[in-house]
């Protein structure tokens, strides 16, 4: 579908209140090794009776962990209040919707009278539907579009450092894990706005964050370094398309983003697009990919070690 707002759309100093509802708290707890479902935890923070009632929903052998999760959640809510009231963090995001098409397992992006090639990998172990996917499958061979996005949470490192000076590692880690979830929440928020407004290919999609967490929406947003786009070096090919420095993001020589609470990747509107895991690839595909990347196999091996 032709996007409503082609080219680059920028969001600067996004209101934290807009992002917080998109936090996936399950992954926050997982970062603290508190695996489990803590549904309704937001109702248990304000009074003793609510706390007791919520804890009683858990079997006896799970209540200690649930109580620990509740304390952590309350501390996170207090930290979010500080983020907001003291204006500690700045959240920026950018998305570009560009003309693009597929050329076998390459994505070709048309940008400023030139073409930027994004080589991608194909599964060699079929998905559950029996098909071996490549992200290039979700673009037409001509006259299509692809999205490129990035977002970041600024101000985290310096604020965490104030606690580290006092050897308060708990609050330092709390700030960093919370900012990681804010970065992912911003990506969720941005993708929603892309579907509804910017690209506008799903204008009637209702706002239901829990359904979003289950990826019950049209299109996908695979991030660089994630299972369907595992080559971190691809981020350097996105740089002219997204202008990381304008967001406050710098790239290391290893393709990592700084601040660490940053996300970048691609957006596809294809109704049958899906998330998948590339997994292991053989030497034939590896050497073909090296050729398409214009890298020597020796250099590329460090980028794809987990897939070889």
C-alpha positions as CSV (number, residue, x, y, z in Angstrom):
1,X,0.0,0.0,0.0
2,X,1.2,3.5,-0.8
3,X,2.1,5.2,2.5
4,X,0.1,8.2,3.7
5,X,3.4,9.9,4.9
6,X,6.3,8.7,2.7
7,X,9.9,9.6,3.7
8,X,11.0,10.3,7.2
9,X,8.8,11.1,10.2
10,X,10.5,12.2,13.4
11,X,9.3,12.2,17.0
12,X,11.4,14.2,19.5
13,X,11.0,14.1,23.3
14,X,8.0,11.8,23.2
15,X,5.7,12.1,26.2
16,X,6.6,9.3,28.6
17,X,2.9,8.9,29.5
18,X,2.3,7.8,25.9
19,X,4.9,5.1,26.0
20,X,4.4,3.5,29.5
21,X,1.1,1.7,28.5
22,X,3.1,-0.2,25.9
23,X,5.6,-1.7,28.4
24,X,5.5,-5.5,28.3
25,X,6.1,-6.2,32.0
26,X,6.5,-9.9,31.5
27,X,9.9,-9.3,29.9
28,X,10.8,-6.8,32.6
29,X,10.3,-9.5,35.2
30,X,12.2,-12.1,33.1
31,X,15.2,-9.8,33.1
32,X,15.2,-10.2,36.9
33,X,14.7,-14.0,36.6
34,X,11.2,-13.7,37.9
35,X,9.5,-15.8,35.2
36,X,5.8,-16.1,35.6
37,X,2.5,-14.4,35.0
38,X,1.7,-11.5,37.3
39,X,-1.6,-10.4,35.8
40,X,-3.3,-7.7,37.8
41,X,-0.2,-6.7,39.6
42,X,-1.0,-3.0,39.0
43,X,-4.1,-3.4,41.3
44,X,-2.0,-4.6,44.2
45,X,0.2,-1.6,44.8
46,X,-1.9,0.9,46.7
47,X,-3.3,-0.8,49.8
48,X,-2.7,-3.7,52.1
49,X,-6.0,-5.5,51.4
50,X,-5.4,-5.3,47.6
51,X,-1.9,-6.7,48.1
52,X,-3.1,-9.6,50.2
53,X,-6.0,-10.3,47.8
54,X,-3.7,-10.4,44.8
55,X,-1.1,-12.6,46.5
56,X,-3.7,-15.1,47.5
57,X,-4.3,-15.9,43.9
58,X,-1.0,-17.7,43.8
59,X,-0.3,-21.2,45.1
60,X,1.6,-21.1,48.4
61,X,4.9,-22.2,46.8
62,X,4.7,-19.2,44.3
63,X,3.8,-16.4,46.7
64,X,7.3,-15.6,47.7
65,X,8.3,-15.0,44.1
66,X,5.0,-13.1,43.5
67,X,5.8,-10.8,46.5
68,X,9.2,-10.2,45.1
69,X,7.7,-9.3,41.7
70,X,5.3,-6.9,43.4
71,X,8.1,-5.1,45.3
72,X,10.1,-4.8,42.0
73,X,7.0,-3.5,40.2
74,X,6.4,-0.9,42.9
75,X,10.0,0.2,42.7
76,X,9.8,0.4,38.9
77,X,6.6,2.6,39.1
78,X,8.4,4.9,41.5
79,X,11.3,5.2,39.1
80,X,9.0,5.9,36.2
81,X,7.5,8.7,38.3
82,X,11.0,10.1,38.8
83,X,11.7,9.8,35.1
84,X,8.6,11.9,34.4
85,X,8.8,14.5,37.2
86,X,12.5,15.1,37.0
87,X,12.6,14.9,33.2
88,X,15.4,12.4,33.4
89,X,15.0,10.6,30.1
90,X,14.3,11.9,26.6
91,X,12.7,9.4,24.1
92,X,13.2,10.0,20.4
93,X,12.1,8.0,17.4
94,X,12.3,8.1,13.6
95,X,10.7,6.1,10.8
96,X,11.3,6.3,7.1
97,X,8.9,4.7,4.5
98,X,10.8,4.2,1.2
99,X,10.1,2.7,-2.2
100,X,11.6,-0.8,-2.3
101,X,11.4,-4.2,-4.0
102,X,12.9,-7.7,-3.6
103,X,15.6,-9.1,-5.8
104,X,15.8,-12.8,-4.8
105,X,17.1,-12.6,-1.2
106,X,18.1,-8.9,-1.4
107,X,15.9,-6.0,-0.4
108,X,16.5,-3.0,-2.6
109,X,15.6,0.4,-1.1
110,X,15.3,3.4,-3.4
111,X,16.7,6.5,-1.7
112,X,17.8,9.9,-3.0
113,X,18.4,8.7,-6.6
114,X,20.3,5.7,-5.6
115,X,19.7,2.1,-4.4
116,X,20.7,0.7,-1.1
117,X,20.9,-3.1,-1.0
118,X,20.0,-4.9,2.3
119,X,21.0,-8.6,1.9
120,X,19.0,-11.0,4.1
121,X,19.2,-14.7,4.9
122,X,16.8,-17.6,4.3
123,X,15.8,-20.3,6.7
124,X,17.2,-23.7,5.9
125,X,15.1,-25.5,8.5
126,X,11.4,-24.9,7.6
127,X,9.0,-23.0,9.8
128,X,5.9,-24.8,11.2
129,X,4.1,-24.2,8.0
130,X,6.8,-26.1,6.0
131,X,8.2,-23.0,4.3
132,X,11.7,-21.6,4.6
133,X,11.3,-17.8,4.9
134,X,13.5,-14.8,4.0
135,X,12.4,-11.2,4.8
136,X,12.7,-10.5,1.1
137,X,9.6,-12.7,0.6
138,X,7.5,-10.0,2.1
139,X,8.2,-7.5,-0.7
140,X,7.1,-7.5,-4.3
141,X,9.7,-7.7,-7.1
142,X,8.7,-4.2,-8.0
143,X,6.7,-1.1,-6.8
144,X,6.6,-1.9,-3.1
145,X,7.6,-0.1,0.1
146,X,9.6,-0.9,3.2
147,X,9.9,0.9,6.5
148,X,13.2,1.6,8.4
149,X,12.9,2.7,12.1
150,X,15.0,3.5,15.1
151,X,14.2,4.8,18.6
152,X,16.2,5.5,21.7
153,X,16.0,6.4,25.4
154,X,18.5,9.1,26.3
155,X,19.8,10.1,29.7
156,X,19.8,6.6,31.3
157,X,23.6,6.1,31.6
158,X,24.3,9.3,33.5
159,X,21.4,8.8,35.9
160,X,22.3,5.2,36.6
161,X,25.9,6.4,37.2
162,X,24.7,8.6,40.1
163,X,23.6,5.4,41.9
164,X,26.7,3.4,41.0
165,X,28.9,6.1,42.7
166,X,27.1,5.2,45.9
167,X,27.5,1.4,45.2
168,X,23.7,1.2,44.8
169,X,23.7,-1.4,42.0
170,X,20.1,-2.4,42.6
171,X,18.8,1.0,41.5
172,X,21.3,1.2,38.7
173,X,20.2,-2.1,37.3
174,X,16.6,-1.2,37.8
175,X,17.1,2.0,35.7
176,X,18.8,0.1,32.9
177,X,16.3,-2.8,32.7
178,X,13.4,-0.3,32.9
179,X,15.0,1.8,30.1
180,X,15.4,-1.4,27.9
181,X,11.6,-2.0,28.3
182,X,10.9,1.6,27.5
183,X,12.9,1.3,24.3
184,X,10.9,-1.8,23.3
185,X,7.7,-0.1,24.3
186,X,8.6,2.9,22.1
187,X,9.1,0.5,19.2
188,X,5.7,-1.0,19.9
189,X,4.1,2.5,20.1
190,X,5.9,3.6,16.9
191,X,4.8,0.5,15.0
192,X,1.2,1.1,16.0
193,X,1.4,4.7,14.7
194,X,2.9,3.4,11.5
195,X,0.1,1.0,10.9
196,X,-2.6,3.5,11.8
197,X,-1.3,6.8,10.6
198,X,2.1,7.1,9.0
199,X,1.9,4.2,6.5
200,X,-1.8,3.8,7.3
201,X,-2.2,0.3,6.0
202,X,-4.3,-0.8,9.0
203,X,-6.3,2.4,9.8
204,X,-9.1,0.6,11.6
205,X,-6.9,-1.5,13.9
206,X,-8.2,-1.1,17.5
207,X,-5.8,-0.2,20.3
208,X,-5.4,-3.3,22.4
209,X,-1.9,-3.5,23.8
210,X,-2.3,-7.1,25.0
211,X,-3.2,-8.2,21.5
212,X,-0.1,-6.3,20.2
213,X,2.1,-8.3,22.6
214,X,0.7,-11.4,21.0
215,X,1.7,-9.9,17.5
216,X,-2.0,-10.0,16.5
217,X,-1.5,-7.2,14.0
218,X,-0.8,-6.9,10.3
219,X,2.9,-6.6,9.3
220,X,6.1,-7.1,11.2
221,X,9.0,-5.0,12.6
222,X,12.1,-7.3,12.8
223,X,14.9,-5.5,14.7
224,X,18.5,-5.8,13.7
225,X,20.2,-8.6,15.6
226,X,16.9,-10.4,16.2
227,X,16.3,-14.0,14.9
228,X,15.0,-13.0,11.4
229,X,17.7,-10.3,10.9
230,X,20.7,-11.7,12.8
231,X,23.5,-9.9,11.0
232,X,24.3,-6.9,13.3
233,X,26.4,-5.3,10.5
234,X,23.2,-4.7,8.5
235,X,22.7,-1.7,10.8
236,X,25.4,0.2,8.9
237,X,23.3,-0.2,5.7
238,X,20.4,1.4,7.5
239,X,22.4,4.5,8.6
240,X,21.8,6.7,5.6
241,X,18.1,5.8,5.7
242,X,17.5,6.6,9.3
243,X,20.2,9.2,10.4
244,X,20.9,7.7,13.8
245,X,22.9,10.7,14.9
246,X,19.8,12.9,14.7
247,X,18.2,10.7,17.3
248,X,21.2,10.8,19.6
249,X,22.3,7.3,18.7
250,X,25.9,6.5,17.9
251,X,27.1,3.2,16.4
252,X,30.1,1.3,17.6
253,X,32.5,-0.5,15.2
254,X,30.6,-3.7,16.2
255,X,27.3,-2.3,15.1
256,X,26.0,-1.8,18.6
257,X,23.9,1.2,19.4
258,X,24.6,3.7,22.1
259,X,22.6,4.4,24.3
260,X,22.0,0.7,24.8
261,X,18.3,1.3,25.3
262,X,17.8,1.7,21.5
263,X,16.0,-0.4,18.8
264,X,16.3,-0.3,15.1
265,X,15.0,-2.4,12.3
266,X,12.7,-2.8,9.3
267,X,8.9,-2.7,8.9
268,X,6.9,-4.7,6.4
269,X,3.2,-4.3,5.6
270,X,2.6,-7.6,3.8
271,X,-0.5,-9.3,5.3
272,X,1.2,-12.7,5.4
273,X,4.5,-11.4,6.9
274,X,5.5,-13.2,10.1
275,X,8.3,-13.4,12.6
276,X,10.7,-16.3,12.2
277,X,14.1,-17.6,13.2
278,X,16.8,-17.9,10.6
279,X,18.7,-20.6,12.6
280,X,21.7,-22.4,11.2
281,X,22.8,-21.9,7.6
282,X,25.1,-24.0,5.5
283,X,28.4,-23.0,3.9
284,X,26.8,-22.5,0.4
285,X,24.3,-19.9,1.7
286,X,27.0,-18.3,3.9
287,X,29.4,-17.8,0.9
288,X,26.5,-16.5,-1.2
289,X,25.5,-14.1,1.5
290,X,29.2,-12.9,1.8
291,X,29.2,-12.2,-1.9
292,X,26.0,-10.2,-1.7
293,X,27.3,-8.3,1.3
294,X,30.6,-7.6,-0.4
295,X,32.5,-9.0,2.6
296,X,35.1,-11.7,2.8
297,X,34.0,-14.9,4.5
298,X,36.6,-14.4,7.2
299,X,35.2,-11.0,8.1
300,X,31.6,-12.1,8.0
301,X,32.0,-15.1,10.2
302,X,32.3,-12.9,13.3
303,X,29.0,-11.3,12.5
304,X,27.2,-14.7,11.9
305,X,28.9,-16.9,14.4
306,X,25.6,-18.1,16.1
307,X,24.1,-19.0,12.7
308,X,27.1,-21.2,11.5
